[in-house]
Amino acid sequence: MRPGSRPLIDAALSRLTIRANIVQEIGHPATLFPMVESGIGISVLPALALPLPQGSHLTVKRLTPVMERQLMLACRKNRSLSTAAQALWEIVREEGENLTAARVEDPLYQR
């Protein structure tokens, strides 16, 4: 199974009987955004890849039906994290909560 959003996107397109002509697959928004901005094509990407770069001339359109996936933190069972790892764990957890809260407030994410 392929990682990331691609399997979800492929499944949604298939359910909608949409046949996409995919000619390039880019794995990182820092590469993707300039390519789309230069007119090379369009992209379907997860909301997690947002926001758009400052000063970008791109626009985002929310697609329906909405596809969702869960992101999880994992660590070894019955093991303490180092101080640095625990700090990173908390930052990632808090950012996840912030992103979830932002989805509630941002019209882009409204259902």
C-alpha positions as CSV (number, residue, x, y, z in Angstrom):
1,M,0.0,0.0,0.0
2,R,1.2,3.5,-0.9
3,P,1.7,5.9,2.0
4,G,0.0,9.3,2.3
5,S,-3.1,10.7,0.6
6,R,-2.6,9.1,-2.8
7,P,-4.6,5.9,-2.1
8,L,-7.5,7.9,-0.7
9,I,-7.5,10.2,-3.7
10,D,-7.3,7.3,-6.1
11,A,-10.2,5.5,-4.3
12,A,-12.4,8.7,-4.4
13,L,-11.7,9.3,-8.1
14,S,-12.6,5.7,-8.8
15,R,-15.8,5.9,-6.9
16,L,-16.8,9.0,-8.8
17,T,-15.7,7.3,-12.1
18,I,-13.2,10.0,-12.8
19,R,-10.2,9.0,-14.8
20,A,-7.3,11.3,-13.9
21,N,-4.4,11.8,-16.3
22,I,-1.6,11.9,-13.7
23,V,1.7,12.7,-15.4
24,Q,3.7,13.8,-12.3
25,E,3.6,13.0,-8.6
26,I,5.2,15.4,-6.2
27,G,5.7,14.5,-2.6
28,H,6.3,17.9,-1.0
29,P,4.3,21.2,-1.1
30,A,7.6,23.2,-1.3
31,T,8.1,21.6,-4.7
32,L,4.5,21.4,-5.7
33,F,3.3,25.0,-5.2
34,P,5.9,26.6,-7.5
35,M,5.1,24.1,-10.2
36,V,1.4,24.7,-10.1
37,E,2.0,28.5,-9.8
38,S,4.1,28.4,-13.0
39,G,1.2,26.7,-14.9
40,I,2.6,23.2,-15.2
41,G,-0.7,21.7,-13.9
42,I,-3.1,21.4,-11.0
43,S,-2.9,19.3,-7.8
44,V,-5.1,17.5,-5.3
45,L,-3.5,17.7,-1.9
46,P,-4.4,17.3,1.7
47,A,-5.4,20.3,3.9
48,L,-2.4,19.4,6.0
49,A,-0.3,20.8,3.1
50,L,-1.8,24.3,3.7
51,P,-1.5,27.2,4.1
52,L,-0.3,28.4,0.8
53,P,3.0,30.2,0.7
54,Q,2.9,33.9,1.6
55,G,2.5,36.0,-1.6
56,S,1.3,33.0,-3.6
57,H,-1.0,33.6,-6.6
58,L,-2.6,30.2,-6.1
59,T,-6.1,29.6,-4.9
60,V,-7.6,26.6,-3.0
61,K,-11.0,25.0,-3.7
62,R,-12.4,22.5,-1.3
63,L,-13.4,19.3,-3.0
64,T,-16.4,17.1,-2.2
65,P,-16.9,14.5,-1.1
66,V,-14.6,15.2,1.8
67,M,-11.9,12.6,2.4
68,E,-10.4,12.3,5.9
69,R,-7.6,10.4,7.4
70,Q,-6.3,10.0,10.9
71,L,-2.8,11.0,11.9
72,M,-1.4,9.4,15.0
73,L,1.6,9.6,17.2
74,A,3.4,6.4,18.1
75,C,6.1,5.5,20.6
76,R,7.5,2.4,22.2
77,K,5.3,0.7,24.8
78,N,6.5,0.8,28.4
79,R,9.3,3.2,27.6
80,S,9.9,6.7,28.8
81,L,10.7,9.3,26.2
82,S,13.8,11.4,26.5
83,T,13.2,15.0,27.6
84,A,13.8,16.2,24.0
85,A,11.5,13.5,22.5
86,Q,8.8,14.3,25.1
87,A,9.0,18.0,24.2
88,L,8.6,17.2,20.5
89,W,5.7,14.8,21.3
90,E,3.9,17.7,23.1
91,I,4.6,20.1,20.3
92,V,3.2,17.7,17.6
93,R,0.2,16.9,19.8
94,E,-0.6,20.6,20.4
95,E,-0.2,21.4,16.7
96,G,-2.6,18.6,15.9
97,E,-5.1,20.1,18.2
98,N,-4.5,23.6,16.8
99,L,-5.0,22.3,13.2
100,T,-8.2,20.6,14.3
101,A,-9.5,23.7,15.9
102,A,-8.5,25.8,12.8
103,R,-10.6,23.5,10.6
104,V,-13.6,24.4,12.6
105,E,-13.1,28.1,12.2
106,D,-11.8,28.3,8.6
107,P,-14.5,28.4,5.9
108,L,-12.2,26.4,3.6
109,Y,-12.8,23.4,5.9
110,Q,-16.5,23.8,6.4
111,R,-18.6,20.9,5.2
